[in-house]
Amino acid sequence: MKACRPFSKRSLAIVATRVAATALTLALTAPAYAVDTDPGDYTALPDGANAFLLYGQYAQRNAAYADGTKVPISPSLKSEVGIARFLHVVRIDDRWTVDPNVLLPFGHLKASGDMSALGSASGVGDLILAPAFKYKVDPASGETFGFTPYVFVPTGTYHADQPLNLGEHRWKLALQAAYTRPLAPKWRWDAVADVTFHGDNDKCRAACGSATDLTLKRDALYELQGHLRYEASAALFGAVSLTHSWGGESHVGDTPLGDRVRTTAVRFTGAYFIASNTQLLGTLARDLAVENGLRENVRVNLRVLYLF
């Protein structure tokens, strides 16, 4: 068991600064606009189908960590975020399809406790464009390989004089690959890997603790996801998922902030088709281990999928 280290006034100030500096990144990545997937996301949909999806998420973070050690402060950051998503399935040939996706996040962030100085923010997030390519390895069994480039366009609500924002004021590119296959009757496995590259935010003031514009940079962020599904019927499934993300250290100019991500989380999901073209999905999740930043102690996701 790792022993707790004493925190001097200087180290507490450094940690508080680190938590404040990373709160922006954590608040933006917590809703998991694109790189996080739901079980079954890479299952091939019928050629020519349209789908509208509406997501709702509530998440609460109530503990801060630095280098794997819990910091003796009482932070709180809550997010209430929605995503409107539309996709259309285009057939390329007998095995390949591409699903152009457009996603628009929106919502509200609120800090309290020892982070109350960060205030709150509401608005829309950055527009996301994501063509999902899927290859039917075995159409009969549903074995599928897919990959998706996600382009985050800096169109969201952003105010440089606010520490929290829904928009990031920078371009991002995420590259994701996935493989799904049956393991046994009624059991299916999804494996997903992605990397996110970040452009620079050249108007970082409040989030960077500055009265003038500074440049916020971020290293590449990596993530692995695994979903194990049990399909009780064609309409009903349950799943357990593990995710692990790492990397993504932030820099103000050339100064690293020491907020490198290394986070493991667990999720439990259930989904049911209430009609032939309408699916309800719910997820309960929480972080299991956090190296730096805020720990998400609870996340509740709800999703409605409508095919037409």
C-alpha positions as CSV (number, residue, x, y, z in Angstrom):
1,M,0.0,0.0,0.0
2,K,1.3,3.4,-1.0
3,A,2.0,5.6,2.1
4,C,0.4,9.1,2.1
5,R,3.0,11.9,1.7
6,P,2.8,15.0,3.8
7,F,1.9,18.2,1.9
8,S,3.8,21.4,2.7
9,K,2.2,24.8,2.1
10,R,4.3,25.1,-1.0
11,S,3.3,21.6,-2.3
12,L,-0.4,22.4,-1.5
13,A,-0.2,25.6,-3.6
14,I,1.4,23.7,-6.4
15,V,-1.3,21.0,-6.3
16,A,-4.1,23.5,-6.1
17,T,-2.6,25.3,-9.1
18,R,-2.3,22.0,-10.9
19,V,-5.9,21.0,-10.1
20,A,-7.2,24.4,-11.3
21,A,-5.1,24.3,-14.5
22,T,-6.4,20.8,-15.4
23,A,-10.0,21.5,-14.5
24,L,-10.6,22.9,-18.0
25,T,-9.3,19.8,-19.7
26,L,-11.1,17.5,-17.3
27,A,-14.4,19.3,-17.7
28,L,-14.1,19.1,-21.4
29,T,-13.1,15.5,-21.7
30,A,-15.4,14.2,-19.0
31,P,-18.5,14.2,-21.3
32,A,-16.4,12.0,-23.7
33,Y,-17.9,13.6,-26.8
34,A,-16.5,11.2,-29.3
35,V,-13.6,8.9,-28.3
36,D,-15.7,7.1,-25.7
37,T,-18.0,4.5,-27.3
38,D,-21.1,2.6,-26.2
39,P,-21.2,-1.2,-26.5
40,G,-22.3,-2.1,-30.0
41,D,-21.4,1.3,-31.6
42,Y,-19.4,-0.4,-34.3
43,T,-22.1,-2.9,-35.2
44,A,-23.0,-2.4,-38.9
45,L,-26.3,-0.7,-39.4
46,P,-28.6,-1.3,-42.5
47,D,-27.4,0.3,-45.7
48,G,-29.1,3.6,-46.3
49,A,-30.3,3.9,-42.7
50,N,-30.5,7.3,-40.9
51,A,-30.2,7.6,-37.2
52,F,-30.8,10.4,-34.7
53,L,-29.3,10.0,-31.3
54,L,-29.8,12.2,-28.2
55,Y,-27.4,11.7,-25.2
56,G,-27.7,13.0,-21.7
57,Q,-25.0,12.8,-19.1
58,Y,-24.6,13.7,-15.5
59,A,-21.1,13.4,-13.9
60,Q,-19.7,14.4,-10.5
61,R,-16.1,14.6,-9.5
62,N,-15.3,15.0,-5.8
63,A,-11.6,14.1,-5.2
64,A,-8.3,15.3,-6.6
65,Y,-5.1,13.4,-7.1
66,A,-1.5,14.3,-7.8
67,D,1.0,11.6,-8.8
68,G,-1.4,9.0,-7.6
69,T,-1.9,10.5,-4.1
70,K,-5.2,12.0,-3.0
71,V,-4.9,15.7,-2.3
72,P,-6.3,16.9,1.1
73,I,-8.8,19.4,-0.5
74,S,-12.5,19.2,-1.1
75,P,-13.1,19.9,-4.8
76,S,-16.3,19.4,-6.7
77,L,-17.0,19.6,-10.4
78,K,-20.4,18.6,-11.8
79,S,-21.4,18.4,-15.5
80,E,-24.8,18.1,-17.1
81,V,-24.1,17.6,-20.8
82,G,-26.2,16.6,-23.8
83,I,-25.1,15.6,-27.3
84,A,-27.3,15.7,-30.5
85,R,-26.0,13.3,-33.1
86,F,-27.1,12.5,-36.7
87,L,-25.7,9.8,-38.9
88,H,-26.4,8.3,-42.3
89,V,-25.2,4.9,-43.6
90,V,-23.7,4.9,-47.1
91,R,-22.9,1.6,-48.7
92,I,-19.5,1.5,-50.4
93,D,-19.6,-2.2,-51.5
94,D,-20.8,-5.5,-50.2
95,R,-18.5,-5.3,-47.1
96,W,-17.7,-1.6,-46.6
97,T,-20.0,1.1,-45.4
98,V,-19.3,4.6,-44.1
99,D,-21.5,6.5,-41.6
100,P,-21.0,10.3,-41.7
101,N,-21.7,11.6,-38.2
102,V,-22.3,15.1,-37.0
103,L,-22.3,15.7,-33.2
104,L,-23.1,18.8,-31.3
105,P,-22.5,18.8,-27.5
106,F,-24.2,21.3,-25.2
107,G,-24.6,21.6,-21.4
108,H,-23.6,23.1,-18.1
109,L,-20.5,22.9,-15.9
110,K,-20.3,23.9,-12.2
111,A,-17.4,23.9,-9.8
112,S,-17.9,24.1,-6.0
113,G,-16.1,23.4,-2.8
114,D,-12.4,24.2,-2.9
115,M,-12.8,24.8,-6.7
116,S,-15.7,27.3,-6.4
117,A,-13.5,30.1,-7.7
118,L,-13.7,28.4,-11.1
119,G,-17.4,29.2,-11.2
120,S,-19.7,27.7,-13.8
121,A,-20.3,27.7,-17.6
122,S,-23.1,26.9,-20.0
123,G,-23.3,26.8,-23.8
124,V,-22.5,24.5,-26.7
125,G,-19.4,22.4,-27.2
126,D,-17.2,22.1,-30.3
127,L,-18.9,20.7,-33.4
128,I,-17.6,17.1,-34.2
129,L,-17.5,15.6,-37.7
130,A,-16.8,11.9,-37.8
131,P,-17.1,9.5,-40.8
132,A,-17.2,5.9,-39.3
133,F,-15.9,3.3,-41.8
134,K,-17.1,-0.3,-41.1
135,Y,-15.9,-3.5,-42.8
136,K,-18.1,-6.6,-42.4
137,V,-15.5,-9.3,-41.8
138,D,-18.3,-11.9,-41.4
139,P,-21.7,-10.5,-42.2
140,A,-23.5,-13.6,-40.9
141,S,-22.0,-13.4,-37.4
142,G,-21.7,-9.6,-37.2
143,E,-17.9,-9.7,-36.9
144,T,-16.8,-6.2,-37.9
145,F,-13.7,-4.0,-38.1
146,G,-14.1,-0.2,-38.1
147,F,-12.2,3.0,-37.9
148,T,-13.3,6.6,-37.4
149,P,-11.4,10.0,-37.7
150,Y,-13.1,12.6,-35.4
151,V,-12.5,16.2,-36.2
152,F,-13.3,18.7,-33.4
153,V,-14.1,22.1,-34.9
154,P,-13.5,25.0,-32.5
155,T,-17.0,26.4,-32.8
156,G,-18.1,26.0,-29.2
157,T,-18.8,28.6,-26.5
158,Y,-15.5,30.0,-25.2
159,H,-14.6,33.0,-23.1
160,A,-10.9,33.4,-22.3
161,D,-11.7,35.2,-19.1
162,Q,-13.6,32.2,-17.7
163,P,-11.7,29.1,-16.3
164,L,-14.5,26.8,-17.4
165,N,-15.8,26.6,-21.0
166,L,-17.8,24.1,-23.1
167,G,-15.6,25.0,-26.2
168,E,-11.9,24.5,-26.2
169,H,-10.8,27.1,-28.8
170,R,-8.6,24.6,-30.5
171,W,-8.8,22.0,-33.2
172,K,-8.5,18.3,-32.3
173,L,-8.2,15.1,-34.3
174,A,-9.0,11.7,-32.8
175,L,-8.3,8.5,-34.7
176,Q,-10.2,5.4,-33.5
177,A,-10.1,1.8,-34.5
178,A,-12.5,-1.0,-33.3
179,Y,-13.1,-4.7,-33.7
180,T,-16.2,-6.5,-32.7
181,R,-16.9,-10.3,-32.8
182,P,-19.0,-13.0,-31.2
183,L,-17.3,-15.0,-28.4
184,A,-20.0,-17.6,-27.7
185,P,-23.7,-17.8,-28.2
186,K,-25.2,-14.5,-27.0
187,W,-21.8,-13.1,-25.9
188,R,-19.9,-10.5,-27.9
189,W,-16.7,-8.5,-27.4
190,D,-15.9,-5.0,-28.6
191,A,-12.3,-3.8,-28.5
192,V,-11.6,-0.1,-29.2
193,A,-8.4,2.0,-29.3
194,D,-7.9,5.7,-30.1
195,V,-5.5,8.5,-29.9
196,T,-6.4,12.2,-29.8
197,F,-4.1,15.0,-31.1
198,H,-4.7,18.5,-29.8
199,G,-4.1,21.8,-31.5
200,D,-3.0,24.9,-29.5
201,N,-5.4,27.2,-27.7
202,D,-3.7,30.6,-28.1
203,K,-6.2,32.5,-26.0
204,C,-5.8,30.8,-22.6
205,R,-6.1,33.4,-19.9
206,A,-8.2,32.4,-16.8
207,A,-7.7,28.7,-17.2
208,C,-4.0,29.3,-17.4
209,G,-4.0,31.7,-14.4
210,S,-3.0,34.7,-16.5
211,A,-4.4,38.2,-17.3
212,T,-3.0,38.0,-20.8
213,D,-3.3,35.4,-23.6
214,L,-1.0,32.4,-23.2
215,T,-0.8,29.3,-25.4
216,L,-2.2,26.1,-23.9
217,K,-0.8,22.9,-25.5
218,R,-1.5,19.3,-24.8
219,D,0.3,16.0,-25.7
220,A,-1.5,13.2,-27.4
221,L,-4.0,11.3,-25.3
222,Y,-4.5,7.6,-25.7
223,E,-7.4,5.3,-24.7
224,L,-8.3,1.6,-24.7
225,Q,-11.8,0.4,-24.3
226,G,-13.2,-3.1,-23.9
227,H,-16.9,-4.0,-23.9
228,L,-18.3,-7.5,-23.0
229,R,-21.9,-7.8,-24.0
230,Y,-24.5,-10.4,-23.2
231,E,-27.4,-10.3,-25.7
232,A,-30.4,-11.8,-23.9
233,S,-32.4,-11.3,-27.1
234,A,-32.4,-9.4,-30.3
235,A,-33.9,-6.4,-28.4
236,L,-32.0,-6.6,-25.1
237,F,-28.4,-6.6,-24.0
238,G,-26.3,-5.9,-20.9
239,A,-22.6,-5.0,-20.9
240,V,-19.6,-4.4,-18.7
241,S,-16.8,-2.1,-19.9
242,L,-13.3,-1.2,-18.8
243,T,-11.5,1.9,-20.2
244,H,-7.9,3.1,-19.6
245,S,-6.5,6.4,-20.8
246,W,-3.0,7.8,-20.6
247,G,-0.9,10.7,-21.8
248,G,-2.3,14.1,-22.6
249,E,-0.1,16.3,-20.4
250,S,-0.8,20.0,-20.7
251,H,1.7,22.7,-21.3
252,V,1.4,26.5,-20.9
253,G,3.9,27.7,-23.4
254,D,6.9,25.3,-22.9
255,T,6.1,24.7,-19.2
256,P,4.5,21.3,-18.4
257,L,1.7,21.3,-15.9
258,G,2.3,17.8,-14.5
259,D,-1.3,16.7,-15.2
260,R,-0.4,13.6,-17.2
261,V,-3.5,11.3,-17.5
262,R,-3.5,7.7,-16.3
263,T,-7.1,6.8,-15.5
264,T,-9.0,3.5,-15.4
265,A,-12.8,3.4,-15.3
266,V,-15.6,0.8,-15.2
267,R,-19.0,1.1,-16.8
268,F,-22.2,-1.0,-16.7
269,T,-24.7,-0.7,-19.6
270,G,-28.1,-1.9,-20.4
271,A,-30.0,-1.3,-23.7
272,Y,-33.5,-2.3,-25.0
273,F,-35.4,-1.7,-28.2
274,I,-38.7,-0.4,-27.1
275,A,-39.8,-0.5,-30.8
276,S,-38.2,-1.9,-33.9
277,N,-36.6,1.5,-34.6
278,T,-36.1,3.0,-31.1
279,Q,-33.5,1.9,-28.6
280,L,-33.0,3.2,-25.0
281,L,-29.6,2.8,-23.5
282,G,-28.4,3.6,-19.9
283,T,-24.9,3.5,-18.4
284,L,-23.6,3.8,-14.9
285,A,-19.8,4.5,-14.5
286,R,-17.1,5.6,-12.2
287,D,-13.3,6.0,-12.1
288,L,-11.4,3.1,-10.4
289,A,-7.9,4.7,-10.4
290,V,-6.7,8.3,-11.1
291,E,-3.1,9.4,-11.2
292,N,-3.6,13.2,-11.8
293,G,-6.6,15.5,-11.7
294,L,-10.2,14.9,-10.6
295,R,-11.7,11.5,-9.9
296,E,-15.2,10.9,-11.4
297,N,-17.1,9.2,-8.6
298,V,-20.3,8.8,-10.6
299,R,-21.4,9.2,-14.2
300,V,-24.9,8.4,-15.5
301,N,-25.5,8.3,-19.3
302,L,-28.8,8.0,-21.1
303,R,-29.2,7.6,-24.8
304,V,-32.1,7.4,-27.2
305,L,-31.5,6.0,-30.7
306,Y,-34.1,6.5,-33.4
307,L,-33.6,4.8,-36.8
308,F,-35.5,6.0,-39.9
